[in-house]
Amino acid sequence: MIHAQIKTVNPAARQAVVATEDGREVTLSFPANANIEVYEPASTGTMGGTLEDLKEGYWVNVEFHENAQGPCHCTSLVCES
């Protein structure tokens, strides 16, 4: 799992670009069964979410599988902000 900041989100294409702490940009593709958890202010925890809930600038922890020929496949994304 890596710590990164969301640069762009495209819900229609089911993709997002994140920047890792070491400056690398990674394009992520989200399959239908990807786990997305978003920050829930009332409980200061997380709850199930969708790509539409993600915003540029959010800090996230991301688990994904590298793909040399296209976007990486994201299996889990948890927002911290």
N, C-alpha and C positions, 0 to 999 in steps of 0.2 A: 504494500500500500504506500502511496506517495502523498505528500502534502503539496497542494498546488492552488493557484488562484484562477478562477474562470475568466477567460478573455472574451469569448463569444459563445453564444448558445443558439442553435438552430433546431427548434423542436420539430419542424416539418421534416427535416432530413434526419432527425434523431441523432444529432451530432453536437459536440461542444469542443472548443479548444481551451486547454488549460496551460498555464505556465508553471513549471516546477520551481522549487526554491533555488535550483542551480541555473535557472534561466532557460531551460529547454522548453519548447512549446510542443504539446502533444495533442493531436486530433483524436477524439474519442468517438466511437460509434456505440450507441446504446441499443442492445437487443430488447425485445418486448419484455423479457423477464429480468432485466437489470434492476438491482435494488437501488432506489434513490431515496435518501433520507434528507429532509430539510429541517432547518432550525425552527423551533416553535417557541416564540418569546414567552408565552404565558407559563410554560413549564420549564423554560430554559433548557429544554432537551430537544430531541428530534422526533419527527413523525414521518410516516410514509408520504412521499411526494412524487411529482412528475417533472419532466423536463421543463414544462412551462413555469414551474416554481423557481427555477434556477436563474440567477441574475449575474451579469458581469460584475466582477470584483469580489464575489463570494469566495471565501477560503474553504477548501474541501479536502477530504481524504479520499483518494481514489484507488481502487483496485482494478487493474486491467491486464489484458494479454497483448503483448507486442505483436504487430503485424508489419512486416517489411514492405508490403505492397499496397498499403492503404491505411485507413484509420485503425487505431487500436480498439479492441473490443472491451468495453467497460462492463464489469460484472457488479461493481458496487461503488456508490458515491455517497458520502456523508458530509453534509454542510456543517461548517463551524460558525458561519456568520449568516 
